Amino acid sequence: MDCPRWLPLESNPEVMTKFVNCLGMRPSWQFGDVYGLDPELLSMVPRPVCAVLLLFPVTEKYETFKQEEEEKLKEQPQEVSPDVYFVKQTIGNACGTIGLIHAVANNQAHLEFESDSALKKFIEQTSKMTPEERATFLEKDESIRVTHESSAQEGQTEAPSLDEKVNLHFIAFVNVGGQLYELDGRKPFPIVHGKTSEDTLLEDAVEVCKVFMARDPQEVRFTIIALSKDSY
């Protein structure tokens, strides 16, 4: 059976904010671009930040690293908090939506939702499920799929066709229980990147993003987006 495929979501903070707002998340927190990695540019990002999204190219170097990392962590598993909400990606091109779900589901204490929020409902209904069961449930969630499709067609660049191979991938970084987690639906489990805090999440996540960039120094297709409390 073929995996379902969605249109890719553009790495556009306005599109992302509208996407989660359409699914019932109140606009008290907004997605915004991180324009650079030096302290001066990071200081321009509104605080607090509760999640960081990274869009990066899936290259041969990355795939080799991913395989090695997976084998190593299967032999020496990390301790992952049961409070981490993690969903596997079984839908082609859905990494943007899965990144947004990871950002939101692991920050429910900070974020506010409308009473009929389809996103909140999805998170609550899947809270006790395994990452694989959540993936299957997402495949059947019409409200998220329809919102994803309309958001995917809203970006500034023309949306590629469903069959076009997209080699850019979204992942999320969140703080759960004082640990920095990398959540990537293409990986079998969350990755722990050491200690973090509400105040240092952006800087700590950026340090991991720098490692992604150093792995592919010829590449320029990296985008970092922060979910910040709206300061306007």
Disulfide bonds with the S-S distance in Angstrom:
none
